[in-house]
């Protein structure tokens, strides 16, 4: 049996690209305010000019309702009835949940459960990645409550649908309401983590910082929450263009960015997590004009943990840009080698992470411009890189401005 719920019209924010192909658009909390950030190709950080646009429509979310073992026959239908309009629901109790990622071509979200007496344990598998590569998402949530607590289960499942549909502000509210009403405090921390992601992607980094702190009380989330808190602090500072900023009555500084990221680095043994965290430390050194040799060392270490983590190339080429733009012509062998290597990597991996690819293209274009300005022949035309990036930005919502550059 297949049931499709009402779907809202497709739509995404209209990404605007300058003549240099390096503009981005971010949707603010209420969904009606867009900010166009234009990078001039020099060393200045992008400036932001708010413009009014129509709110984006929710992206449809393919929801698979799988087995609810031991539950009443109408439980799946009750879940379906309470989901947002962006959900496209299919019932299939034969789905193999041993490897949810194998179902990602069919579904964006899987809802399944098991009843034991009057208790229902709901499993939520988020198969579609929303957060950009420098942030950790949670691929799975698990919550338990009395089977008749439909309000709590509805909050969790609806928030997951809204998050995957791109309505991150509404999702943040839903995850927060679910966390406050969770029957067990230990299962509220993952909900706070997802609330924080929604807030950060909705343009509220200060509020996200607090929510990540709450989520970090779960030891299993500690390293990921610390990394995301560091990125949220970074976004707050870079948006303000200052070395310190107010975060709900508390002053945060550039040192806090590095402290959170180092805490994350020291508290995980997971190789894939280390690649993300070390790359973020390297990028932060570039964004805040700290130690560029440390940026190189951290990002080289990141490749040792995961050579296929594409965002690391943005760090390596970003450092090469700093070298090339702050020295006299000609561009030296080291920056040229970094560009050549990154072009080889993006040719191999670009399609696997379009968001990271767009970031790498920004730095590649910057470096290529510098090479051409020095009357050297770049390995690829700058217009080619700029057009590639413009095409990528036109195809996807942009949630964080990650191509900052310059010191505080």
N, C-alpha and C positions, 0 to 999 in steps of 0.2 A: 504494500500500500504506500502511495506517495502523496504527500500533502504539501502544497505550496502556499505559504502565507503571502499577504500583500507585500509587494516590494515598492519602495520609493524609487523615484527616477534616478538614473545613474548621473553622476557628476563628480567633478573634482575641482579644487581651486585652480583658477586660470593662472599658471605660472608665467611670469613676465620676465623676459630676457633682454638685457641691454645689447648694444651693438658689439660688445666684447663677449657676450654669451655667458656672463657670470653674475646674473641676478637670481635671487631666490624669493619665494613668497611663503610667508608663514601665516597660518590661521590662528587668530587669538581666541580667547576663551568663549566669547559669546557666538562665535562662528560668523560674525558679520564684519569684523575688522581685519583687513589684510595689511601686511607691512611689506613693502618692496625694499629689499636690501641690495644695494648696488656696490660692487667692488670696482675700484677704478683702475686696477692693475698695478698700482704702486704699492707702497708699504702701509697705506692707511687701512684701518679697519673699516668694513662696510658701514655706510650710514643707512639709517632706516627712516623711511618716509611713509607714514600710515596713509592708506587709501581705502575708501569705502567700496565694498563689493557685496554682491549677493552671497548669502551663506551657502556653503557647499552642501550638496545632497549626499546622503549616506550611501556608501558603497554596499551593494548586496553582500550578504554573508551566507555562504553555503553551510547549513547546519545538518549534521548527521545525528539522528536520535537512535542510539544503539540500544543494547540490551539493558533492561532494568530487572535483573534477576531477583526473584522473590517478591516483587512488588505487584500491586494491583494492576490489572490490565490497562486502566485508564491513566496511570501515572505519566507515561510519555505524552499522551494527548494534553494533559494538564500543563506540562512544560511547554509544549508547542504553542498553546493558547496564550501564554503569558509573555512570549518573546516580542521584541520590537518589530516594526514593519519591515526593517531591512533584512530580516532573517528569511531565507529560503530553506524550508525544512523538508527533510526526507527521512522517513522511518525505515530502518534496516537493522533488525535485531540479530543479523548474521555477521555483522562486521567483526573482524578480528582486531582486537585492541592491543595485541601483544606488541605491535610496532605501529603506533598511531601515525608517525611521520610517513609511513608507506601509503597512507590514505590522503595525503595532502593534495593530490591532484583532483580528488573527488570533493573534498570538504575543506572548509576553513576552520570549522569548530565541530567538535564531537561532544555530545552529552550522553553520559551513560551512568548507571547506578546499580546499587544493590541494597535490598531491604533485608533487615534482620530484626524481626519483631516489629516494633513501632519506630525503628530508626532507619533512616535512609542515608546512605553515603553517596554523594553525588561526585562524579569525576568529570572535570571539564578539561578537555584537551584543546589548546589553542594552536592550530596547525599553521596559521598564517602569521608571519612576523610583522609587527607594527613598528616597534622601536628601531631607530637607526643603529648601525653596527656598534657604535661606542657605548650603547646602553644594553643592559641585560633585560630581556623579557622573561616571563615565566611561561614555559610551555604547557604546564599542567597545574590545575587547582583541584584540591580535594576537600570537601566539607561534609560534615555530618550533622543531622538535626532530626527531630521527630518528623516522621513522614508527612504529617499534616501541616508542617511549617512551610506552607507554600510561599509565603511572603519572602522569607529568607532565601529559599532556593531560587525564587524568581528574580530577586535582586542580583544574585551571583551570576546566573545565566544571562540575564538581560544586560548586565554590565559587560560581560564578555562579548556579547554580540555588538554592543555599541562601540567597544574598544576596537574590534576588528573592522567595523564599518567606517572607522575614521572619526566618529563622534566622541572624541577622547574626553572632552569636558563633561559630557553627560555620563560617560563611563566612570570617570573619577568620582562623581557624586554617587553613582550606584555602588561602586566598590566600597566607598566610605560608609554608606548606609548599611551595607552587608556586614562590614567589619564591626560596626557598633552593635549590631544585633546578633552577631555570631554566638551560638550557644556555648562555645568553648573558646577561651581567649587565645589558645595556642594556634587556632586556625584563622584568627583574624589578621595575623602578621602578613601572610601572603596577600590578603586583600588590601592591606595598607600599602604593600609594595606596588600592586597594580594601580591603586589610587594615585600613588606618587608618579608612576609613569604617565598616567593620564594627565595629571596636573602639569608635568614638565612639558609634555608634547602640546598641551593647550596653552602654553606660554605663561605658566605660573611657577617659575623655578623656586621662588622663596617658599611657597607652600609645599612644593615637592620635597624640599630639603627636610622639613619637619616630618613628613610622612615616611621618608626613607629611614629617618632615625627610629621611628616607631617600629618599622619593619625589621630593623637590624637586631631587635631583641630576640628574634628567632635565629639560633646559631647556624641553621642551614641556609639562611638568607644573608648572613652577616657580610660576607665578602662582596656579594653582588649589590647589596644595599649601599655599602661603602663606596663602591665604584660609581654607582648611579648618583649618589649624593655628591661625590666629587664633580661629576659632570654637571649636575644641577647648579652647584656653586659657581663653577666656571661660566655657565651660561648667564647667570645673574650678573656676574662681574663684567663679562664682555658686553652684555646688553647695555649696562650702565656706563661702560667705558672708564671704569674706575678700578683702583686696586683694593677697594673695600666697599661694602654695600650693606644696607639694612635688610635682614631677613627676619621679619616678624619680631622686631625688637631686639634681635641679636646681630652684632656686627660680624660679617664674614669677610675673609681676606683671601688673597692669592695663596698664602701659606696653607689655608684650610683646604684648598683644592688639592694640593700635593699631599697633605696629611691624610685625607680621605682615600686618595688613590694608592698611597703607599700602604695604608692599613689594609685595603683590599688585596694588594699584591702579597702582603705577608700572611694573609689568612685563607689562602686557597692553594690546593695542590693540583687543581684541575688545569690541564694544559690549555684547553680552549679558553678558559676564563683568564688565564695568565696572558695569553696573546692579546686579548681585549684590553686588559688593565695596563699592561706595559706600553701598548700603543697609545693609550690615553695619556700616560705620563709623558711620553715623548712629545705628543702633540701639545700638551699643556706647556711644556718648555718652550715651544715655538710661539704659541699664542701669547704668552706672557713675557716673551723675550728673556727667558732665563738662560739655561746652559744648553747650547746647541750640541755640544759633544755628548751630553747626557741624553739628549733627544735621540741621537744616533745610536748610542749604546742601548737604550731601552727598546728602541724599535728593532734593532738587530736581535736582541734577546727575544722579542715577541715572535720574530720569524722562526727562531729555534723551537718555540712552543707550537707554532702553527704557521708553516710557510705559505698556506693558502688563505690567510686572513688578509683580505684585500686592503682594508683601511690602513694597514702598516705602510703601504706604498705612499699614501698621502703624507705620512710623517717623514719618510725618507726623502721624497721629492721636495717636501716643504723645507727641509733643512738645506737641500741643494739650492733651492730658490734663495734662501737667506745668504748663502755663500756667494752666489752669482750676482745678486743685486747689490751687494755691499763691497764688491771688489771691482777693480778696473778690468776692462776688457783685455784679452779675450776670456770667455768662460772657460774655466779649467777642466782638466780631465775628470775630476771626481764628480762634479755636477753633471757633466755629460754622460758619465757612466750610470749615474743614478737615473737619469731620464731614459736611457736606452733600456736599462733593466726593468723599469716600471712599465714601459711600453710592451715589453715581452710578457710581463705578468698580467697586465690588463687584457691583452689579447687572449690570454688563456682563461682568466677568471672573471672578466668584467661582467659577463651575463649572469654570473652566480649571485652578484650583489650589486644591483643597479645604484643604490644609494651611495655605497662606498666608491663605486666607479665614478660617479659624478664628482665626488670630492677629489679623487685622484686626478681627474681630468682638469679640475681647476688649477692644481699646482703644476701639472704638466704644461698647461697653456701659459702660465706665468713664466716658467723656465724657458719655454720655447720662444716667447716674446723677448726675453733677455738675450738669448742666443742670437736671434735675428738682429736685435739692436746693436750687437757687437760685430755685425757684418760676418757672422759665421752661418753656415748652412745647417739648420736644424734637421733632425731625422724625420720630422713630420711637420706639415704646415700648421701654424697656429690656428688658422681658420677651421681646419679639420677637427681639432680638439675642441674648439669653442662650439662648433655646430653639434658635435657629438653630445656635449654637455647640455646644450640647449634642448636637444631632443629628449634627453633623459629627464630633465626637469619638467618638460611639458607632459610627460607620461605619468608622473607620480606626484603625490603631495609631498611637500618639503616641510619637515617638522622641526628641525634644528638647523641653525646657521653654523656650519662646521668649518667654513673656510676663513675664519678670522686670522689676522696676521698683524703683528706689531706689538710693541711693549706697552706697559701701562704708563 
